[in-house]
Amino acid sequence: MEERRTIYLDHAATTPVDPQVVEAMLPYFGERYGNASSIHSLGQDARQGLEKARVEVAGILNCTPEEIVFTSCGTESDNLALRGVAWRNRPRGDHIITSSIEHHAVSHTCEQLERSFGFEVTYLPVDRYGLVDPGDVERAINESTILISIMYANNEMGTIEPIAEIGQIARSHGVPFHTDAVQAAGALTLDVHELKVDLLSLSAHKFYGPKGVGLLYVREGVEILPVQTGGGHEGGLRSGTENVAGIVGLATALKLAEARREEQSQRLTELRDRLVEGVLSSVGDCLLLGHPERRLPNSASIAFEYVEGEGILMSLDMEGIATSSGSACSTGSSDPSHVLLAMGVPAEVARGSMRMTLGHENTQEDVDRVLEVLPGIVERLRAMSPLYRG
């Protein structure tokens, strides 16, 4: 009997590394292994690869190469943006504005800045779709505000925030604006001038690049203090020997993602809509989470009443289908999603949420397979629930 291939629907958690990316990285594990800070020819060869990658990334973000800081991941990029700007601008003010649905790389950093360093943080509410009101941002700004951080697209339910509008407000008040754009690459524009952002975070493994490498765009003139000190790498903002192989992989993956963006977005939107419509029409007592239209093309997040999301996830896994019951960065937590609670979703419903995020390799047959097995799984789990009276 032929073994059924795994249907992977967890691309918001991570993506497989594209073969072209692996090919681009391989020389830097072998003959081009030099330290990019070394003066000799091996080091300069590595430096050439590093700076070529920086130029390529800058071209996609529409910025100068000097404004790109390579890091180890999106979390580090977010940490550097928040702590770096907050610490550097403390003499000028101590107020930070963010939203109630940020990734923990932002929200937990804000909480630490409050708890341990005495900063004041405003956590803006969102509507039932997870959207931040730009008017709320403007009303929250005061003379002590030194940073605004609002994510570009949410990792749990895919809602896309009005970043350019918020960026215009921030700029008109002279407040630096950071966005966590980790989920956006390959789906949305990353043009920093169009978005009107001063800082922007990315992570390679979200767009078919390697794990362990990310970047932070820092607009020229933004005052920021390094969080990781040492040999003064990355323009003095992120010390530590550069991961040249990973950085080359990031640049290659980002180029491919940008080149494929329009075609893949259209294809994935069609698959996503087929998946969402199929689930909503075949399973009762469930609801689509996030904005019905202002959402990432590959993202489908649905809450099923009277069941636990993890039960659905494990049952699908036994059928060879990989999904998520929330953020992959919050493994081990049994608490309902802070994102869904902020949207007004009741805790008991939030616990029944499941995220399905499509990718390049997914097909209509994959979607149809999910629609074939999911209704029966939900029905079986509800039959065991003391709360269900179907």
Secondary structure by P-SEA (a helix, b strand, c coil): ccccccccccccccccccaaaaaaacccccccccccccccaaaaaaaaaaaaaaaaaaaaaccccccccccccaaaaaaaaaaaaaaaacccccbbbbccccccccaaaaaaaaaccbbbbbbccccccccccaaaaaaaccccccbbbbbccccccccccaaaaaaaaaaaacbbbbbcccccccccccccccccccbbbbbccccccccccbbbbbcccbbbbbccccccccccccccccaaaaaaaaaaaaaaaaaaaaaaaaaaaaaaaaaaaaaaacccccccccccccccccbbbbbbccccaaaaaaaaaaacbbbbcccccccccccccaaaaaacccaaaaaabbbbbbcccccaaaaaaaaacaaaaaaaaaaacccccc
